[in-house]
């Protein structure tokens, strides 16, 4: 957005909302113009025809936690207000936003929040055609039933909130449902219950596949946010390399990463940091951060931020003492050579099957030409390559999508198309010694090839050693001995 346009929108806010709105924060995102949200809603109208779709926003957060909208709601309108609802009318091709009424007492303590009383302001900022109070949604749904509009779409998959992907959201619901002392339904399930109770004539259909399909291919503005998130992840991991020394706590690198993220305007973490030293790396999603690193071990760091509702996901691994030992060079070198074969095989127009088949053929040559110091290392390497051949018989996975969620939605897609964003993260295991090696890079499919967005983060062994020889942030800011003594 250009500066003059932003200034004019801020001026409009102050003029319409009055002195109470004169806090120095924008009330609507500057990452996307209203026209981009309108284009997304237009695609929805095309998909749902003359029916309606209802999307529920995030509730107010418990405790002293900053509000973050759900990905699904933000994607369609960009409005960041708790307890909002969005009705998309495919017949009239217009969006109707339902907001809570103003809470003067809360605004007096926390600052202004957009409410239904700000209808003109909300329409101007967001491009939404109609704004009402939340209490009027039932009346509107009743009108649709009376007209014979009996189909309503709403997402049945759990909404994605802060640091959340659908896989873990589903796990949370499953665990809550299996708790004999809880058993509360998901918010999506409760919304469907309320629709059936109040308007039993409605046929509820799942809106999730439509939204997933739209989110699969990213726009230039979406990709720009993903690239910024990737750059911050690179900077955080680079600082992690520089700061790593034996006897460091894993969670100290978590602190380094978060500093880098928030120093550059990230709004949070894309996911909890995966910082695993030695045997902890065996668990791909180890996140406790409670171990001291030891000399002679490898350290894995997988961490990325949330930048304007868009994520990244990259991983690097390095020796804790800053120098690769012979066995580390042997195993990491084999893995890295195979990893590069996968990167080289990815291209627009290819199917996942073609990518995996080409990469596996290259890996065959690598494993055949590599001399291993132990039989178990060779067996593990051959098993690693065999997995890629075996996957061709089922559904071959290159990696996973990345976007508004780290494990982004979209499902299987073939062939690869420009605007798709993914990572690769092959996992190499030596079970007998519980060794685990993994790298991960962020890739954008373009019209002419691929862009490895995280290419500036070193993966070559000599380059990693060179970075680790530099002074790190934790060396410039040592631990406070007096503070540590208080709990020892």
C-alpha positions in Angstrom: 0.0 0.0 0.0 1.4 3.4 -0.8 1.9 6.1 1.9 -0.7 8.5 0.7 -3.4 5.8 0.7 -2.4 4.7 4.2 -2.4 8.3 5.5 -5.9 9.0 4.1 -7.3 5.9 5.7 -5.8 6.9 9.1 -7.3 10.4 8.7 -10.7 8.9 7.9 -10.5 6.8 11.1 -9.8 9.8 13.3 -12.5 11.9 11.6 -15.2 9.2 11.9 -14.4 7.7 15.3 -13.5 10.9 17.1 -11.0 11.6 19.9 -11.6 8.2 21.5 -10.1 6.5 18.4 -6.9 8.6 18.5 -4.6 5.8 19.5 -1.6 5.4 17.4 -2.4 2.0 15.8 -4.2 1.1 12.6 -7.7 -0.5 13.0 -7.3 -2.5 9.8 -4.4 -4.4 8.3 -2.0 -2.6 6.0 -0.7 -5.9 4.6 -3.6 -6.3 2.1 -5.9 -3.8 0.5 -9.7 -4.3 0.8 -9.7 -5.3 -2.9 -7.7 -8.5 -2.2 -10.1 -9.6 0.5 -13.0 -8.8 -1.9 -11.4 -10.9 -4.6 -11.3 -13.8 -2.2 -14.9 -13.4 -1.3 -15.8 -13.2 -5.0 -14.2 -16.6 -5.4 -16.3 -17.9 -2.6 -19.5 -16.6 -4.2 -18.5 -18.4 -7.4 -18.1 -21.7 -5.4 -21.3 -21.6 -3.3 -23.6 -20.3 -5.9 -26.9 -18.8 -4.6 -26.4 -20.2 -1.0 -24.8 -18.6 2.0 -21.7 -19.3 4.0 -21.2 -18.5 7.7 -17.7 -18.1 9.3 -17.1 -17.6 13.0 -14.2 -15.5 14.2 -12.0 -16.2 17.2 -13.4 -15.6 20.7 -11.8 -13.1 23.1 -8.7 -14.7 24.5 -8.5 -15.9 28.2 -6.0 -14.2 30.4 -3.5 -11.6 29.5 -3.1 -12.7 25.9 -3.3 -10.5 22.8 -6.1 -11.2 20.5 -5.3 -13.0 17.2 -8.0 -13.7 14.6 -8.5 -17.1 13.1 -6.8 -17.7 9.8 -10.1 -18.6 8.1 -11.9 -15.4 9.2 -8.9 -13.1 8.5 -8.4 -14.6 5.1 -11.9 -13.5 4.0 -12.1 -10.0 5.5 -9.0 -9.0 7.5 -11.1 -7.8 10.4 -9.4 -8.5 13.8 -12.3 -8.2 16.4 -13.2 -10.9 18.9 -16.5 -12.8 18.6 -17.2 -11.5 15.1 -19.2 -13.5 12.5 -19.2 -13.2 8.7 -22.1 -14.1 6.5 -21.3 -14.4 2.8 -24.5 -14.1 0.6 -23.9 -15.8 -2.7 -27.2 -14.7 -4.1 -26.6 -11.0 -3.6 -22.8 -11.4 -3.7 -22.1 -9.3 -0.6 -20.5 -9.8 2.8 -22.3 -9.0 6.0 -20.2 -8.6 9.1 -21.7 -9.1 12.5 -19.7 -7.4 15.4 -20.3 -7.1 19.1 -21.6 -3.8 20.4 -19.2 -1.3 21.9 -17.8 -1.9 25.4 -17.0 1.6 26.7 -15.5 0.4 29.9 -13.1 -2.0 28.2 -12.1 0.6 25.6 -11.3 3.0 28.4 -8.7 0.6 29.7 -7.4 -1.1 26.6 -8.0 1.2 23.7 -10.6 1.3 21.0 -11.9 -1.9 19.3 -14.0 -1.8 16.2 -17.7 -2.5 17.0 -21.0 -2.6 15.3 -21.4 1.1 16.2 -18.5 1.8 13.8 -20.3 0.4 10.8 -19.4 3.2 8.4 -15.7 3.0 9.5 -15.6 -0.7 9.2 -17.1 -0.7 5.7 -14.7 2.0 4.6 -11.6 0.2 5.9 -12.5 -3.4 5.0 -14.7 -3.1 1.9 -17.3 -5.2 3.6 -20.7 -4.2 2.3 -22.9 -4.4 5.4 -22.1 -4.3 9.2 -24.6 -5.2 11.9 -24.6 -6.1 15.6 -24.1 -9.8 16.4 -27.6 -10.0 17.8 -29.1 -9.5 14.3 -27.5 -12.6 12.7 -30.5 -14.8 13.7 -32.9 -12.5 12.1 -30.9 -12.6 8.8 -30.8 -16.4 8.9 -34.5 -16.5 9.4 -35.0 -14.4 6.3 -33.0 -16.9 4.3 -35.1 -19.8 5.6 -38.3 -18.0 4.7 -37.1 -17.3 1.2 -36.4 -21.0 0.7 -32.6 -20.7 0.9 -32.0 -24.0 2.7 -28.3 -24.5 2.3 -25.7 -22.9 4.5 -22.0 -23.5 4.4 -19.8 -23.3 7.5 -16.3 -24.7 8.2 -16.4 -28.1 9.9 -12.6 -28.3 10.4 -11.3 -26.6 13.5 -10.3 -23.0 13.0 -6.6 -22.2 13.1 -5.5 -19.7 15.8 -2.1 -18.6 17.1 0.7 -21.1 16.5 -1.8 -23.6 15.2 -2.1 -26.0 12.3 -5.1 -28.2 11.6 -3.4 -31.4 12.6 -2.8 -30.2 16.2 -6.2 -28.5 16.4 -7.8 -31.9 15.6 -5.6 -33.6 18.1 -6.7 -31.1 20.8 -10.4 -31.7 20.0 -9.9 -35.5 20.1 -8.2 -35.3 23.5 -10.9 -33.1 24.9 -13.6 -35.4 23.6 -11.9 -38.4 25.1 -11.6 -36.7 28.5 -14.4 -38.2 30.6 -14.4 -35.0 32.7 -14.7 -32.6 29.8 -16.1 -33.8 26.4 -17.0 -30.3 25.2 -17.6 -30.1 21.5 -15.5 -28.0 19.2 -16.7 -24.4 18.5 -17.4 -25.5 14.9 -19.5 -28.4 16.2 -21.3 -26.1 18.7 -22.1 -23.7 15.9 -23.6 -26.5 13.8 -25.7 -27.5 16.8 -27.1 -24.0 17.2 -27.9 -23.7 13.5 -29.8 -27.0 13.6 -31.6 -26.1 16.9 -32.7 -22.7 15.7 -33.2 -23.3 12.0 -33.7 -27.0 11.5 -34.7 -26.4 7.8 -31.0 -25.5 7.0 -28.9 -28.2 5.3 -25.3 -27.6 6.7 -22.5 -28.2 4.2 -18.8 -28.1 4.9 -17.1 -24.9 3.8 -13.6 -26.2 4.6 -12.8 -27.7 1.2 -13.7 -24.5 -0.6 -11.5 -22.4 1.7 -8.6 -24.9 1.5 -8.7 -24.8 -2.3 -8.5 -21.0 -2.3 -5.6 -20.9 0.1 -3.5 -23.5 -1.7 -2.1 -21.0 -4.3 -0.7 -17.8 -2.8 -0.9 -14.2 -4.1 2.2 -12.0 -4.5 1.3 -10.2 -1.2 0.9 -13.5 0.6 4.3 -14.7 -0.7 5.9 -11.4 0.4 4.8 -12.1 4.0 6.0 -15.7 3.8 9.3 -14.5 2.6 9.7 -12.0 5.5 8.8 -14.8 7.9 11.5 -17.0 6.2 14.1 -14.2 6.4 13.4 -13.8 10.2 13.7 -17.6 10.7 17.0 -17.5 8.9 18.3 -14.7 11.1 17.1 -16.5 14.3 18.8 -19.8 13.3 22.0 -17.9 12.3 22.1 -16.4 15.8 21.4 -19.9 17.2 24.5 -21.2 15.3 26.7 -18.3 16.6 25.5 -18.7 20.2 25.8 -22.5 20.5 28.4 -23.8 22.8 28.6 -26.9 25.1 26.6 -26.6 28.3 24.1 -24.1 26.9 20.4 -24.8 27.7 18.2 -25.5 24.7 15.7 -22.9 25.8 18.3 -20.2 25.6 18.2 -20.5 21.8 14.5 -20.3 22.0 14.9 -16.9 23.6 17.4 -15.8 20.9 14.8 -16.7 18.2 12.0 -14.9 19.8 14.1 -11.8 20.2 14.8 -11.8 16.5 11.2 -12.3 15.6 9.7 -9.6 17.8 12.6 -7.2 16.9 11.3 -7.3 13.3 7.6 -6.9 13.9 6.5 -10.6 14.0 3.2 -11.0 15.8 4.2 -14.4 17.3 5.6 -17.8 16.7 4.5 -20.0 13.8 4.9 -23.0 16.2 6.8 -23.8 19.4 10.5 -24.0 18.9 12.0 -27.4 18.1 15.5 -27.1 19.6 16.8 -30.5 20.3 20.3 -31.5 21.3 21.8 -35.0 21.2 19.2 -37.7 21.8 16.3 -35.3 22.0 16.5 -34.8 18.2 15.2 -38.4 17.8 11.8 -37.0 18.5 10.9 -34.8 15.5 8.6 -32.5 17.5 10.6 -32.4 20.8 9.9 -28.9 22.2 10.6 -29.0 26.0 13.9 -27.1 25.7 15.0 -28.4 29.2 18.4 -30.0 28.4 21.9 -28.8 28.4 23.8 -29.4 25.2 26.9 -31.6 25.4 30.2 -31.5 23.6 30.3 -33.9 20.6 26.6 -33.8 20.0 24.5 -32.5 17.1 21.9 -29.8 17.7 18.7 -29.4 15.6 16.9 -26.0 15.4 13.5 -25.7 13.7 11.8 -22.4 14.4 9.9 -19.7 12.5 7.6 -16.7 13.2 4.1 -15.6 12.4 4.3 -12.4 10.2 0.9 -10.9 9.5 -0.8 -14.3 9.7 1.7 -16.0 7.4 4.4 -18.5 8.4 7.6 -20.1 7.4 9.2 -23.4 8.4 12.9 -24.1 8.1 15.4 -26.3 9.9 19.2 -26.6 10.3 21.5 -28.9 12.3 25.0 -28.3 13.5 27.7 -29.6 15.9 27.4 -28.2 19.5 31.1 -27.6 19.7 31.3 -25.8 16.3 33.4 -28.5 14.5 32.1 -31.5 12.6 33.5 -34.8 13.8 34.4 -37.5 11.3 31.2 -39.5 12.0 29.1 -36.3 11.8 30.6 -35.4 8.5 30.0 -38.9 7.1 26.3 -39.1 8.0 25.5 -35.4 7.4 27.4 -35.4 4.1 25.4 -38.4 2.8 22.1 -36.8 3.9 23.0 -33.5 2.4 23.8 -35.0 -1.0 20.4 -36.8 -1.0 18.6 -33.6 0.2 20.0 -31.7 -2.8 18.7 -34.3 -5.2 15.2 -33.6 -3.9 15.6 -29.9 -4.3 16.9 -30.3 -7.8 13.9 -32.5 -8.8 11.2 -30.0 -7.8 9.8 -27.9 -10.7 6.4 -26.5 -11.8 4.3 -28.8 -13.9 5.8 -31.9 -12.2 3.7 -34.3 -10.2 4.8 -35.4 -6.8 5.4 -38.8 -8.2 7.8 -37.5 -10.8 9.7 -35.5 -8.2 10.1 -38.4 -5.9 11.0 -40.8 -8.7 13.7 -38.5 -10.0 15.1 -37.8 -6.5 15.2 -41.5 -5.6 17.1 -42.4 -8.8 19.8 -39.8 -7.8 19.9 -41.1 -4.2 20.6 -44.6 -5.6 23.8 -43.3 -7.1 24.8 -41.5 -3.9 24.3 -44.5 -1.6 26.1 -46.8 -4.1 29.2 -44.5 -4.2 29.4 -43.7 -0.4 31.7 -45.6 1.9 30.4 -45.9 5.4 32.4 -46.5 8.5 29.9 -48.8 10.1 27.5 -51.4 8.7 24.6 -49.8 10.6 25.2 -46.5 8.9 25.1 -48.1 5.5 21.9 -50.0 6.4 20.3 -46.8 7.6 21.3 -45.0 4.4 19.8 -47.8 2.2 16.6 -47.8 4.3 16.4 -44.0 3.9 16.6 -44.3 0.1 14.2 -47.3 0.0 11.5 -45.3 1.7 11.4 -42.9 -1.3 11.0 -45.9 -3.8 8.4 -47.4 -1.6 6.4 -44.2 -1.4 5.9 -44.3 -5.2 3.6 -47.3 -4.7 1.3 -45.2 -2.5 1.0 -41.4 -2.4 4.5 -39.8 -2.5 5.0 -36.9 -0.2 7.6 -34.2 -1.1 7.0 -32.3 2.1 4.1 -30.1 3.3 2.4 -26.8 2.3 3.2 -23.6 4.2 1.1 -20.5 4.3 -1.3 -19.2 7.0 -0.4 -22.3 8.9 3.0 -24.0 9.2 1.3 -27.3 8.1 -0.9 -25.5 5.7 -4.2 -26.7 4.2 -4.7 -27.7 0.6 -4.4 -31.4 0.6 -2.9 -33.4 -2.3 -2.3 -31.3 -5.4 -0.9 -32.3 -8.7 0.9 -31.0 -10.7 2.9 -28.3 -8.9 1.7 -24.8 -9.9 3.1 -21.3 -9.6 2.1 -19.8 -6.2 2.3 -23.0 -4.3 4.6 -22.8 -1.2 6.1 -25.9 0.4 8.9 -27.3 2.4 10.9 -30.5 2.2 12.1 -32.2 5.4 13.4 -35.8 4.8 14.3 -37.6 8.0 17.4 -39.8 8.2 17.5 -42.1 11.2 20.1 -44.5 12.6 18.1 -46.5 15.2 20.9 -48.3 16.8 22.5 -45.0 18.0 19.3 -43.0 18.1 20.8 -40.5 15.7 18.5 -38.2 13.6 19.3 -35.8 10.9 16.9 -33.3 9.3 17.1 -30.2 7.2 14.2 -28.1 5.9 13.8 -25.3 3.3 11.0 -23.0 2.2 10.3 -23.3 -1.5 8.0 -21.2 -3.7 6.9 -22.6 -7.1 7.3 -20.0 -9.8 6.3 -19.9 -13.5 9.8 -20.8 -14.6 11.2 -22.9 -11.7 11.5 -22.8 -8.0 12.7 -20.2 -5.5 14.5 -21.6 -2.4 13.6 -18.7 -0.2 15.8 -19.9 2.7 18.9 -20.4 0.5 20.9 -17.8 2.4 20.9 -20.0 5.5 24.0 -22.2 5.2 23.7 -25.9 5.0 27.2 -26.8 3.9 29.4 -28.0 6.7 32.3 -25.6 6.2 29.9 -22.6 6.0 28.2 -23.7 9.2 31.6 -23.9 11.0 32.5 -20.4 9.7 29.3 -19.0 11.2 29.8 -20.8 14.5 33.2 -19.2 14.9 31.6 -15.8 15.1 30.5 -14.2 18.4 26.9 -14.9 19.3 24.2 -12.9 20.9 24.4 -15.0 24.1 28.1 -14.4 24.4 27.5 -10.7 24.2 24.7 -11.0 26.8 25.9 -13.6 29.3 23.7 -15.1 32.0 23.4 -13.2 35.3 25.1 -15.3 38.0 23.1 -13.6 40.8 19.8 -14.4 39.2 20.9 -18.1 38.6 22.0 -18.4 42.2 18.6 -17.5 43.5 17.1 -20.8 42.3 20.1 -23.1 42.8 
